Amino acid sequence: MAGRECPMRKIGETLLSLLDRGEDAVLATIVAEEGSSPRGTGAQMLVSREGLAAGTIGGGAAEGAALELAERLLAEQRSALQSFRLRHDPRARENPVCGGDISVLLQFIGHEDREWRDVTAALLARREERKQSWLVLRTDGGAPALLDERGRVLAGAAEGISCAPASRALLENGLFLLPLSPGERAVIFGGGHCSRALAPLLETVGFRVTVFDDRPEFVTRERFPTAETLISGDYLRISGYLTLTAADYVVVMTNGHQHDYEVEEQVLRGPLAYIGVIGSRTKTAYVNRRLREAGIPEETLRRVRSPIGTAIGAVTPEEIAVSIAGEMILERSRLRKEGEAHPCRPL
């Protein structure tokens, strides 16, 4: 759960739209799980009178049952905490299930609920500011809260909150604390065909995408409509345009060996979460030789994923994008698990 990309981005936007139209909603959140389940703790879906409005808690029979319950709760204007069994029935010949249990908090949200409106607006604003926040839900259906990294209440009700959040979700004493991250940043150097295929794919899985190219015509909004940031700049002066951090994911796909070298020689002098470079083994050997001559340690070079992507036999730009995105998702998952800490510290 560490660093989970904000599951309420789309849900939050949809919720505000519903409230603006005078419609009630139910927010369903997995607050606990045991065994195997399609989606883990923190997965959410929003239900309106028309049915599923945004998100998912895993599909299948459990989600269907939760949707039915949400419809009843909308009619009754109340909240509920409900467990759903996903354990395999060896007698069932069809629709086998995953083999676990989930607990789902179904929170009724009335269209006149000012605290939910304030909390939702605040969490969307935090995401735009690229700041971490924590959503606090109450299992009794009470008012929510949004906390900052120090546990200070940004919006909603502060009653009963006795600890500041750390890195993973926590269900304790009637409170569920869910970390909401603005999403990891992926910086793609090069705006060619593979980058055009990769950028929107990364956005759909929670990365915030920056594209950097020295050719202005290759970093236009028409080419990259979903990218957060587009930079046309000099590959020799990357630091003049952006500052990379240890949390960033870097993909190098420029239009030549020289530009690849220029980018790698700079970005490898600082910590990164991930770096991958497209190209053949021959190209990699050539660039790595020059990087060694420039003083880049062998240990650092071993961190570079090159050829980039998982080995799925990718050929087209779209296939290559899938292989790269898969590798980045796997590395992000590994780093999130490493970064998990005890989920709560005293205020």
N, C-alpha and C positions, 0 to 999 in steps of 0.2 A: 504493500500500500504506500510505501514511501514515495513522495513526489507524484502521486497519482494525478494525471491530468484532470482538470476540473470536470467532473461528470455532470455538473449542472450548468455548463455553458449553454448548450442548446435547450436544456430543460428550463433554465432560468429565463432565457429569452421567450420561450413559449409560454411559461407561467405568467410573465408580465403581460404578454399579449392577451391571455385569457382573462386576467384580472381587469385589464383595461376595457374588455368587452362585457364586463359584469358577469363572468362565468366562474363558478367554483371549480376546484380541482382536487385530486388526491395525489400526493407524492409517495410512491412506494420505494423503500430503501432496504436493501439487504443489510441487516445490522449484525448478523452472526451466521456462521455456516459450520457444518460438521460433515466430514467426508467429502465426496466429490460433487461439484455443482457446476453448471455451465458458466455462471458469473460469480465472482467473489464478493466479499464484504465491500459495501460501498456502491455496488451497482444500483442504478436508479431508473425508474420510469415515471412519467407523468401521465395521469389519466384525467380526461375531461368527460363531459356528458356524451361526447361523440365516440368515446373509447380511448385507445392508446394515442397520446398526443406527441410523446417524445421519449426516447430512451428505451432501455430494455433491462430486465433482470434475468434474462437467459432464455426466454422463449419456452416452448414446450408446455407440458401440463401444469407445471407450477405457475408459470406466468399467466396461463389461461385462468387458473383458479384465483390468482391475485387480481386479475382484471375483473372477474365476476364480483369478488368481494369489494373492490374499489367502487364499482357501480352502486352496490348497496350502501356503502358508506357515504357516497355522494348524496344519495337520496335521503339518508338518515342524518347527514351533516355531522359525522363523528369520525374519530380516528380509531385504529386498532393495531395491536401487535399480534401477528399470526405466524405460526410455524407451518411449513410445507414439507412433506416427506418426499424425498426423491430416491428412496431406496429401491433397489432392483427386486422385482417379484419374479422368481424363477418360473412361475406358472404362466406369466404373461408371454404371449407369442408375438405381440406387436407393441410398438412404442416403448422399448426398454428405456429405463431412466438411469441417471448418472450414479446413484448409489450414496446420496448424502441427504442432509436436511438443511433447510435455510429458515431463518427467522426474518420476517419482513415487517417493517414498520410502515403502516399506511396512514399517512398524515392528511387529514382533511384540511383544506385551505379555502376559506370563504373569500368571496370576491371583495369583501370590505375589510379584509384582514390587513391592517396597516403594517404590523410588524413583519409579516411575510413579504409584503411589498418592499419594505425598507431593507430587509436582509438580502433579498434577491438582487435588488439594485446595487447594494454594496458589494456583493460577491462578484457581479459582473464588472463593476468598476475596478475591483482589485485585480481581476484578470487583465483588463486593459492596461493597468499599471504594472503588470508582470510581477505581482506580489503574491506570496503564499497566504492562504487564509484557511480557517477551519470552520466548518459548519457544525453547529450543535443542534441536535434534534432531541426531543424529549419523548420517551416511550409512552408517556401518558397523554400525548397529543398536545402538550402545552406549547407556549410560544418558543420559536427558534432563536438562535443567536449566531452571530458571525464574529470570530475572534481573529486577532492578528497573531504574529509569531511570538509575542510576549504574553498571550492570553488575555489581552485587553479586548473588551467588547466593542466592536465597531458598529453593530446594529443588533436590534432585538433585545431579548430579556436576559439579564445577567444572573438571575436568582438560581442558586444551587450549583453554580460552576465553581469548583474548588481546586482545579488544577489547570495548568497551561498545557497546550498540546505539544507533542513532539512529532514523530514522523509517520506513525501509522494509526489506523482507525482503532477506536476504543469504545466498547460498550460497558458502562459501569455506573452503578447507582442511578439508574433511570435515564442516563444521558448517553447519547451516541455522538462521538466526536469524529468527524470525517475530514481528512486533509484534502484541500483543494489546491492543486498546483496550476499555474498558468500554462504549464507544458514546457518540455525541454526545447531548447532552440537548436535547429539544424541549419548550419551555414553551408550552402552549396556554392562552390567556386566553379564558375562556368555556366553559361545559359543555353547550352545546346539541346539537342533532341532528348538525350537521357535525362537532363535536368528538368525539361518541361514535363516529362512523364513522371519523374520522381516527386517534384514539389507538391502537386495536389494530393498524391498518395500519402505523403508524410503528414500533410495537414489533416487528413481524415483519421489518422491514428494518433493524433494529439501532439505532434511536433509543431513548433512555431518556425516558419521557414523564412530564411534570408537568402537571397540569391545575389552573387557578386560576379561581375564580369567587366572587363575593360572595354567592351564594345557596347556603347549606349543602346544600339538597336536590338541588343540581345537581352536587355533587362527592362522590358516595358510591361506595363500592366496588362496589355493585351496578351502577351506571352505567358505571364504568370499572374493570373487574376486572383489566386488564393494566397499568394505569398504575403507575409507580414511586412517584409522590408525588401526593397530592391536597391542595389548599389551599383553604380557605374563608376569604377575607380581604377587606379593604377595597381596592378598586382605587386609592384615593388614596394608599396606603401600601405599595406593592409591596415596597420594600426592607426593610420590617419582617417580611416572610415568607420572602423568598429573595433571594439575590445573583446577579445575572446576570453572565456573563462573555463575553469575546470569542469563546468556543467554542460559545456557545448559539445555538439556532435558536428563534425566537419566532414564534408564530402568534397573531394577534389576531382573535378571533371572539366578541366580547361581544354582549350583547343590546341595544346601542344606540350611537348616535353619540357621546354624551357619555362613555360608558365607554371606547369606542375611543380617544377623544382623551386621556382620563386615562391610559390605559395607554401609548399612544405617547409622550406628553409626557415620561414618566419613562424608558422603556426606550431611547429614542433619544438620551439624553444620555450613553450609554456605548457601547462597541463591542459588536457582535454579529456572529455568523457569517452570520445570515440573519434577516430579518423580513418577514413577509407579513401582509396585512390583507384580510379578506374584505369584499366590499361593492361597490356600484356606483361608476361614475366620478363621479357627482354627490356621493355620500357622501364619496369620497376627496377631491374638491376642497374640500368644506366643512371636513373635518377638517384637511387640509393648510393651509388659510388660517388656522385657529386656531393650528396648530403654528408657522407662521411668526411670527404675532403673539406667541407664547410664546418666540421666540428660537431655534427649531430651524433650523439652516442649510439652505439649498436643497440643498446637496450631500448632506446626510444624508437629506433627504426622497427624493432620487432613488434611494436604496438600498432603499426600501420597495417590496416587490412588491405592488402593488394595482392592479387586482383580482388576488388571489392565485391561483396555480396555472397550469399549462400550459393552453393553449387547446384543449381537446378537446370543447367543447360540453357540458360537465358541467351537469346540472340537479339531480339528486337529491343528498341528503347523501353517499351512497356514491360517486357519480361525482365530486362535488366533492373528496371525500377522496382519491380516486385522483389527481386533477389536482394537488392540493397536495403529496401524497407524491412524485409524479414530479418536481415542481420542486425539492423539498428534496433528493431523491437526486442530481439533476443538480448542484445547488450544492455538496453535500457532496463529490461526485466532483471537482469543479473545485478546491475548497479543498484536498483531500487531495493532488492532483497538484502544486499550488503549494507545498505544505508539504514535499514530498519533499526530503531532503537526502542527502548521502553516508551510506551505511548503517552505517558502522562508524568508531569513533574509538578510538585506543589507550587502554588502561587506564593 
